[in-house]
């Protein structure tokens, strides 16, 4: 056996060392598999799961952000529509109030005109009655003086003129 062993050594392969290295390698692989490979694989799986979870969360966040953006856009459009409706209502209300104010002013002007016409008619009637009373008094005064005195035409004119002057002064005092 030693010749074969030596023969193998002559060819440059030391089978004893090779087997020792092979056994040592297998023990080392078993130790690495038991102590390092499992934890490294577990750590890599956890890392892969975390990355997948982060990607899913990012996708969910992106979808939610798009939904929120769409909701904001819709709310903005609704607010624009609502603002235009409010402006339209305000314009309509303003026009209605303007019409009411103008109608009220026209009615008030008409009422004031009617009252003024009635006041003018009443004042005219009062003036006519006052003039009638004055003319009646004048006529009576002239008639009584004519009866008392038989006056000449010139005296009657002078008497009428003096009476009219007296009425003018009397009306000025009132």
KAJO-V639551 format. One record per residue. SS is DSSP state (H for helix, E for strand, C for the rest). OMEGA is omega in degrees with one decimal (NA if undefined). D_FIRST is the distance of its C-alpha to the first C-alpha in Angstrom with 1 decimal. Layout:
ss=SS omega=OMEGA d_first=D_FIRST
ss=SS omega=OMEGA d_first=D_FIRST
//
This chain:
ss=C omega=-178.4 d_first=0.0
ss=H omega=179.2 d_first=3.7
ss=H omega=178.9 d_first=5.3
ss=H omega=-179.3 d_first=5.3
ss=H omega=179.4 d_first=6.1
ss=H omega=-179.4 d_first=8.4
ss=H omega=178.8 d_first=9.6
ss=H omega=179.9 d_first=10.6
ss=H omega=-179.7 d_first=12.2
ss=H omega=179.3 d_first=14.0
ss=C omega=174.9 d_first=15.5
ss=C omega=179.1 d_first=16.8
ss=C omega=175.9 d_first=15.4
ss=C omega=-174.7 d_first=13.9
ss=H omega=-179.3 d_first=12.9
ss=H omega=178.1 d_first=13.3
ss=H omega=-179.2 d_first=16.7
ss=H omega=179.4 d_first=17.6
ss=H omega=179.2 d_first=17.0
ss=H omega=179.5 d_first=18.9
ss=H omega=178.8 d_first=21.6
ss=H omega=178.3 d_first=21.8
ss=H omega=179.5 d_first=22.3
ss=H omega=177.9 d_first=24.7
ss=H omega=-179.9 d_first=26.5
ss=H omega=177.2 d_first=26.9
ss=H omega=180.0 d_first=28.2
ss=H omega=177.6 d_first=30.5
ss=H omega=179.0 d_first=31.8
ss=H omega=178.9 d_first=32.5
ss=H omega=179.2 d_first=34.3
ss=H omega=179.9 d_first=36.3
ss=H omega=-176.6 d_first=37.1
ss=H omega=-172.9 d_first=38.3
ss=H omega=-173.8 d_first=40.2
ss=H omega=-173.8 d_first=41.1
ss=H omega=179.9 d_first=41.1
ss=H omega=178.8 d_first=43.4
ss=H omega=179.2 d_first=46.0
ss=H omega=178.5 d_first=45.9
ss=H omega=178.4 d_first=46.3
ss=H omega=178.8 d_first=49.0
ss=H omega=179.5 d_first=50.7
ss=H omega=177.9 d_first=50.6
ss=H omega=177.8 d_first=52.0
ss=H omega=179.5 d_first=54.8
ss=H omega=178.5 d_first=55.5
ss=H omega=178.2 d_first=55.7
ss=H omega=179.5 d_first=58.0
ss=H omega=178.9 d_first=60.1
ss=H omega=178.6 d_first=60.5
ss=H omega=178.7 d_first=61.4
ss=H omega=178.2 d_first=63.9
ss=H omega=178.5 d_first=65.4
ss=H omega=178.0 d_first=65.8
ss=H omega=178.8 d_first=67.5
ss=H omega=178.1 d_first=69.7
ss=H omega=178.1 d_first=70.6
ss=H omega=178.2 d_first=71.5
ss=H omega=179.0 d_first=73.6
ss=H omega=178.6 d_first=75.3
ss=H omega=179.1 d_first=76.0
ss=H omega=178.6 d_first=77.5
ss=H omega=178.1 d_first=79.6
ss=H omega=177.1 d_first=80.7
ss=H omega=178.2 d_first=81.8
ss=H omega=178.8 d_first=83.6
ss=H omega=178.1 d_first=85.3
ss=H omega=177.8 d_first=86.3
ss=H omega=178.7 d_first=87.7
ss=H omega=179.0 d_first=89.6
ss=H omega=177.4 d_first=91.0
ss=H omega=179.8 d_first=92.0
ss=H omega=179.2 d_first=93.8
ss=H omega=178.5 d_first=95.4
ss=H omega=177.3 d_first=96.6
ss=H omega=179.1 d_first=98.1
ss=H omega=-179.5 d_first=99.7
ss=H omega=176.4 d_first=101.1
ss=H omega=178.9 d_first=102.5
ss=H omega=-179.3 d_first=104.2
ss=H omega=178.9 d_first=105.5
ss=H omega=178.3 d_first=106.8
ss=H omega=177.1 d_first=108.7
ss=H omega=179.0 d_first=110.1
ss=H omega=179.3 d_first=111.3
ss=H omega=178.7 d_first=112.9
ss=H omega=178.1 d_first=114.5
ss=H omega=179.7 d_first=115.9
ss=H omega=178.0 d_first=117.2
ss=H omega=179.8 d_first=118.9
ss=H omega=178.9 d_first=120.4
ss=H omega=178.2 d_first=121.6
ss=H omega=178.3 d_first=123.0
ss=H omega=178.7 d_first=124.9
ss=H omega=179.2 d_first=126.3
ss=H omega=177.7 d_first=127.4
ss=H omega=179.8 d_first=129.0
ss=H omega=179.7 d_first=130.9
ss=H omega=-179.2 d_first=132.0
ss=H omega=179.9 d_first=133.2
ss=H omega=178.4 d_first=135.0
ss=H omega=178.7 d_first=136.6
ss=H omega=179.0 d_first=137.6
ss=H omega=178.1 d_first=139.1
ss=H omega=178.7 d_first=141.1
ss=H omega=179.8 d_first=142.4
ss=H omega=177.9 d_first=143.4
ss=H omega=178.8 d_first=145.1
ss=H omega=179.4 d_first=146.9
ss=H omega=178.5 d_first=148.0
ss=H omega=177.7 d_first=149.2
ss=H omega=179.6 d_first=151.2
ss=H omega=178.7 d_first=152.8
ss=H omega=179.1 d_first=153.6
ss=H omega=178.1 d_first=155.1
ss=H omega=179.5 d_first=157.1
ss=H omega=178.3 d_first=158.4
ss=H omega=179.0 d_first=159.2
ss=H omega=179.7 d_first=161.0
ss=H omega=-180.0 d_first=163.0
ss=H omega=179.0 d_first=163.9
ss=H omega=178.4 d_first=164.9
ss=H omega=179.6 d_first=167.0
ss=H omega=178.4 d_first=168.6
ss=H omega=179.2 d_first=169.3
ss=H omega=178.2 d_first=170.8
ss=H omega=179.0 d_first=172.9
ss=H omega=178.2 d_first=174.2
ss=H omega=178.0 d_first=174.9
ss=H omega=178.2 d_first=176.8
ss=H omega=179.1 d_first=178.7
ss=H omega=180.0 d_first=179.6
ss=H omega=179.2 d_first=180.7
ss=H omega=178.9 d_first=182.7
ss=H omega=178.5 d_first=184.3
ss=H omega=179.2 d_first=185.2
ss=H omega=179.7 d_first=186.4
ss=H omega=178.2 d_first=188.5
ss=H omega=-179.4 d_first=190.0
ss=H omega=179.3 d_first=190.7
ss=H omega=-178.8 d_first=192.3
ss=H omega=-179.0 d_first=194.3
ss=H omega=179.2 d_first=195.5
ss=H omega=178.2 d_first=196.5
ss=H omega=179.9 d_first=198.2
ss=H omega=-179.0 d_first=200.1
ss=H omega=-179.4 d_first=201.0
ss=C omega=173.1 d_first=202.1
ss=C omega=-170.7 d_first=203.2
ss=C omega=174.5 d_first=201.4
ss=C omega=-178.3 d_first=201.7
ss=H omega=179.8 d_first=198.8
ss=H omega=178.4 d_first=198.0
ss=H omega=178.8 d_first=198.1
ss=H omega=178.5 d_first=195.8
ss=H omega=179.5 d_first=193.2
ss=H omega=179.1 d_first=193.4
ss=H omega=179.8 d_first=192.9
ss=H omega=179.7 d_first=189.9
ss=H omega=-179.9 d_first=188.3
ss=H omega=178.6 d_first=188.8
ss=H omega=179.3 d_first=187.4
ss=H omega=176.9 d_first=184.3
ss=H omega=178.4 d_first=183.8
ss=H omega=177.1 d_first=184.0
ss=H omega=178.5 d_first=181.4
ss=H omega=179.7 d_first=179.1
ss=H omega=179.5 d_first=179.5
ss=H omega=177.9 d_first=179.0
ss=H omega=178.7 d_first=175.7
ss=H omega=-178.9 d_first=174.5
ss=H omega=-178.3 d_first=175.0
ss=C omega=NA d_first=173.1
//
